[in-house]
Amino acid sequence: MKRKILIVDDEKNTREGLKWALENKYLDVLLASNGEEALKIVENVSLDLAITDLKMPGIDGMTLLSKIKEESPYTDVVLLTGHGTVESAVAAMKKGAIDYLMKPVNIDELNLLVERIMMERSLKEENQILKEQVQEKYGFEKIIWRSQVMEKIIKKVRLVAPTKATVIIAGESGTGKELIASAIHYNSPRRTKSFIKVNCGALSPTLLESELFGHEKGAFTHAFKQKQGRFELANGGTIFLDEIGETTYDFQIKLLRILQEQEFERVGGTETIKIDVRVITSTNKNLDQLLKEKKIREDLYYRLKVIPIEVPPLRERVEDIPLLVDAFIEEFCRENNKEKLILSPKVIEFLETYHWPGNVRQLKNVIEGLVVMSPTREITPKNLPEEIRLEGSKEHYVKLRSGITIKEAEKDLIHSTLIECGRNKAKTARILGVGRKTLYRKMKEYGLE
């Protein structure tokens, strides 16, 4: 699509000469002989650039600049000025003009200026597209859920995302803690800044400090030059420290200072560096247990636990499995140029029964394997991995002693089914053939909450 430029000048030769110099297969040049005519065009045409003379009868260039910016804020404006009105042109730039040119106009200078303006507009547009793609990729719509437990988490994330609060995300490996952290960042005012991710458990204590805080030249062997750390690179944005429970007490003291003071020194350095970084951490262990085991400092514990978010394992959000499966099938069929596969209802039943020790990550890998290895379009239980088939085909029994009351038998049945379903109430209610409200009432009645 052609870029649109408007040239406004009361001198016919000037405006037509500029049109001749600029118009090509990429640029569509419109002409106006005065400010009134120009404003009619601005109201009806989406312009990329307006080039206007400063001195004109009626609406002059300065007034036209203000009206263009009011009507079309994203249109760039260049002023044409004579030698005696340079100060006015500079004043116009302060009011929003992008540049000015002296008359008579040098055609080469004009072409270079227009080329630069159009290139900058293209870069801004591409950047905006990328930002929108990032929003789409990391926004809430990419977190797949139907369960009530995940609905509560999403509500919490929506509330905390726009704030500066420190967040710690707990949950088993593979539950999607990084996805939650990404959603917090990309739905916050910091979304246009960096989102830096660091796996604390994958680095030695010395390497972790150098990676996060940076180091000065000569700070240690092979430190041949100064290096910026991840905290500096994340300035203005967010840093996500995964597996924070794997860090040492020495590191935790430095992290506490950053959380409280937003400052630190590089390894081997003395200069205090001020930053503005939001910190999100995660752990696959129970934070209270880490405190009891003295694997995390008490002062850091309370500083991190400002906003705790607990991501449930997949076995506690069984209602989400069909949606996740459908999304993964669509993704992997597209990647492998395959027609979308169909899963038999029995397959979904097997997948819902399995306990998923690797959580969503394991489910995703299983679905990818099914898509890649399936010889036909329909997936049946025989295509599933053996461990999923075996667990799904097991029959489970409740042993009831004779002489107990019906209420006692009902309590044992509900309790046993709850345990079998990993305390997933929705799945328990579905298996027992009762509504959720009925199940909740009976759990309360029998003290099974």
MORA-V832352 format. One record per residue. N is the residue number from 0. RES is the residue in one letter. NEAR is the number of other C-alpha atoms within 10 Angstrom. Layout:
{{N & RES & NEAR} {N & RES & NEAR}}
This chain:
{{0 & M & 7} {1 & K & 11} {2 & R & 16} {3 & K & 18} {4 & I & 24} {5 & L & 23} {6 & I & 23} {7 & V & 27} {8 & D & 26} {9 & D & 17} {10 & E & 12} {11 & K & 12} {12 & N & 10} {13 & T & 17} {14 & R & 23} {15 & E & 16} {16 & G & 12} {17 & L & 19} {18 & K & 19} {19 & W & 11} {20 & A & 14} {21 & L & 19} {22 & E & 15} {23 & N & 12} {24 & K & 9} {25 & Y & 11} {26 & L & 17} {27 & D & 16} {28 & V & 23} {29 & L & 19} {30 & L & 20} {31 & A & 19} {32 & S & 17} {33 & N & 22} {34 & G & 24} {35 & E & 13} {36 & E & 13} {37 & A & 22} {38 & L & 17} {39 & K & 11} {40 & I & 16} {41 & V & 18} {42 & E & 12} {43 & N & 8} {44 & V & 13} {45 & S & 14} {46 & L & 22} {47 & D & 19} {48 & L & 22} {49 & A & 24} {50 & I & 25} {51 & T & 30} {52 & D & 28} {53 & L & 26} {54 & K & 17} {55 & M & 17} {56 & P & 11} {57 & G & 11} {58 & I & 18} {59 & D & 17} {60 & G & 28} {61 & M & 21} {62 & T & 13} {63 & L & 23} {64 & L & 27} {65 & S & 17} {66 & K & 16} {67 & I & 21} {68 & K & 17} {69 & E & 11} {70 & E & 13} {71 & S & 16} {72 & P & 12} {73 & Y & 14} {74 & T & 21} {75 & D & 22} {76 & V & 28} {77 & V & 26} {78 & L & 26} {79 & L & 22} {80 & T & 22} {81 & G & 15} {82 & H & 10} {83 & G & 8} {84 & T & 13} {85 & V & 17} {86 & E & 11} {87 & S & 15} {88 & A & 23} {89 & V & 14} {90 & A & 12} {91 & A & 23} {92 & M & 18} {93 & K & 11} {94 & K & 13} {95 & G & 16} {96 & A & 22} {97 & I & 15} {98 & D & 18} {99 & Y & 22} {100 & L & 21} {101 & M & 18} {102 & K & 12} {103 & P & 11} {104 & V & 15} {105 & N & 11} {106 & I & 13} {107 & D & 9} {108 & E & 12} {109 & L & 17} {110 & N & 14} {111 & L & 11} {112 & L & 16} {113 & V & 17} {114 & E & 13} {115 & R & 12} {116 & I & 19} {117 & M & 17} {118 & M & 12} {119 & E & 12} {120 & R & 17} {121 & S & 12} {122 & L & 12} {123 & K & 12} {124 & E & 12} {125 & E & 12} {126 & N & 13} {127 & Q & 13} {128 & I & 12} {129 & L & 12} {130 & K & 15} {131 & E & 13} {132 & Q & 12} {133 & V & 15} {134 & Q & 20} {135 & E & 13} {136 & K & 15} {137 & Y & 20} {138 & G & 19} {139 & F & 20} {140 & E & 11} {141 & K & 13} {142 & I & 15} {143 & I & 13} {144 & W & 20} {145 & R & 15} {146 & S & 15} {147 & Q & 13} {148 & V & 15} {149 & M & 19} {150 & E & 12} {151 & K & 10} {152 & I & 16} {153 & I & 19} {154 & K & 10} {155 & K & 15} {156 & V & 20} {157 & R & 15} {158 & L & 11} {159 & V & 18} {160 & A & 20} {161 & P & 16} {162 & T & 14} {163 & K & 14} {164 & A & 15} {165 & T & 17} {166 & V & 24} {167 & I & 26} {168 & I & 24} {169 & A & 23} {170 & G & 18} {171 & E & 19} {172 & S & 18} {173 & G & 19} {174 & T & 22} {175 & G & 21} {176 & K & 24} {177 & E & 18} {178 & L & 15} {179 & I & 20} {180 & A & 27} {181 & S & 26} {182 & A & 24} {183 & I & 28} {184 & H & 30} {185 & Y & 26} {186 & N & 19} {187 & S & 18} {188 & P & 15} {189 & R & 21} {190 & R & 20} {191 & T & 17} {192 & K & 15} {193 & S & 17} {194 & F & 22} {195 & I & 17} {196 & K & 18} {197 & V & 18} {198 & N & 15} {199 & C & 23} {200 & G & 16} {201 & A & 12} {202 & L & 14} {203 & S & 12} {204 & P & 17} {205 & T & 10} {206 & L & 13} {207 & L & 20} {208 & E & 21} {209 & S & 20} {210 & E & 20} {211 & L & 22} {212 & F & 22} {213 & G & 22} {214 & H & 23} {215 & E & 19} {216 & K & 15} {217 & G & 14} {218 & A & 16} {219 & F & 11} {220 & T & 7} {221 & H & 8} {222 & A & 14} {223 & F & 12} {224 & K & 10} {225 & Q & 16} {226 & K & 16} {227 & Q & 15} {228 & G & 18} {229 & R & 20} {230 & F & 27} {231 & E & 21} {232 & L & 20} {233 & A & 22} {234 & N & 19} {235 & G & 19} {236 & G & 24} {237 & T & 28} {238 & I & 25} {239 & F & 24} {240 & L & 22} {241 & D & 24} {242 & E & 20} {243 & I & 24} {244 & G & 22} {245 & E & 19} {246 & T & 17} {247 & T & 14} {248 & Y & 15} {249 & D & 11} {250 & F & 13} {251 & Q & 18} {252 & I & 13} {253 & K & 15} {254 & L & 20} {255 & L & 17} {256 & R & 13} {257 & I & 19} {258 & L & 17} {259 & Q & 9} {260 & E & 12} {261 & Q & 16} {262 & E & 18} {263 & F & 20} {264 & E & 16} {265 & R & 23} {266 & V & 22} {267 & G & 16} {268 & G & 15} {269 & T & 10} {270 & E & 9} {271 & T & 10} {272 & I & 13} {273 & K & 15} {274 & I & 18} {275 & D & 17} {276 & V & 23} {277 & R & 24} {278 & V & 24} {279 & I & 24} {280 & T & 26} {281 & S & 26} {282 & T & 22} {283 & N & 19} {284 & K & 16} {285 & N & 13} {286 & L & 22} {287 & D & 12} {288 & Q & 11} {289 & L & 17} {290 & L & 15} {291 & K & 11} {292 & E & 9} {293 & K & 11} {294 & K & 16} {295 & I & 21} {296 & R & 19} {297 & E & 14} {298 & D & 11} {299 & L & 17} {300 & Y & 17} {301 & Y & 9} {302 & R & 16} {303 & L & 23} {304 & K & 16} {305 & V & 12} {306 & I & 15} {307 & P & 16} {308 & I & 19} {309 & E & 19} {310 & V & 19} {311 & P & 18} {312 & P & 21} {313 & L & 27} {314 & R & 22} {315 & E & 21} {316 & R & 21} {317 & V & 24} {318 & E & 18} {319 & D & 19} {320 & I & 22} {321 & P & 16} {322 & L & 14} {323 & L & 19} {324 & V & 20} {325 & D & 15} {326 & A & 15} {327 & F & 19} {328 & I & 23} {329 & E & 16} {330 & E & 15} {331 & F & 20} {332 & C & 16} {333 & R & 12} {334 & E & 10} {335 & N & 11} {336 & N & 8} {337 & K & 14} {338 & E & 12} {339 & K & 16} {340 & L & 18} {341 & I & 14} {342 & L & 16} {343 & S & 12} {344 & P & 12} {345 & K & 13} {346 & V & 20} {347 & I & 15} {348 & E & 14} {349 & F & 17} {350 & L & 23} {351 & E & 22} {352 & T & 20} {353 & Y & 19} {354 & H & 19} {355 & W & 17} {356 & P & 16} {357 & G & 16} {358 & N & 19} {359 & V & 21} {360 & R & 15} {361 & Q & 16} {362 & L & 20} {363 & K & 19} {364 & N & 13} {365 & V & 17} {366 & I & 20} {367 & E & 19} {368 & G & 15} {369 & L & 18} {370 & V & 24} {371 & V & 13} {372 & M & 10} {373 & S & 15} {374 & P & 10} {375 & T & 10} {376 & R & 13} {377 & E & 12} {378 & I & 19} {379 & T & 16} {380 & P & 19} {381 & K & 9} {382 & N & 15} {383 & L & 19} {384 & P & 12} {385 & E & 11} {386 & E & 9} {387 & I & 19} {388 & R & 18} {389 & L & 12} {390 & E & 14} {391 & G & 19} {392 & S & 11} {393 & K & 9} {394 & E & 6} {395 & H & 9} {396 & Y & 9} {397 & V & 12} {398 & K & 10} {399 & L & 12} {400 & R & 8} {401 & S & 7} {402 & G & 8} {403 & I & 9} {404 & T & 10} {405 & I & 9} {406 & K & 11} {407 & E & 13} {408 & A & 17} {409 & E & 14} {410 & K & 18} {411 & D & 16} {412 & L & 16} {413 & I & 21} {414 & H & 20} {415 & S & 17} {416 & T & 22} {417 & L & 21} {418 & I & 12} {419 & E & 15} {420 & C & 22} {421 & G & 17} {422 & R & 16} {423 & N & 19} {424 & K & 20} {425 & A & 20} {426 & K & 23} {427 & T & 23} {428 & A & 20} {429 & R & 12} {430 & I & 12} {431 & L & 13} {432 & G & 10} {433 & V & 12} {434 & G & 12} {435 & R & 15} {436 & K & 10} {437 & T & 11} {438 & L & 19} {439 & Y & 15} {440 & R & 13} {441 & K & 17} {442 & M & 17} {443 & K & 11} {444 & E & 11} {445 & Y & 16} {446 & G & 10} {447 & L & 13} {448 & E & 11}}
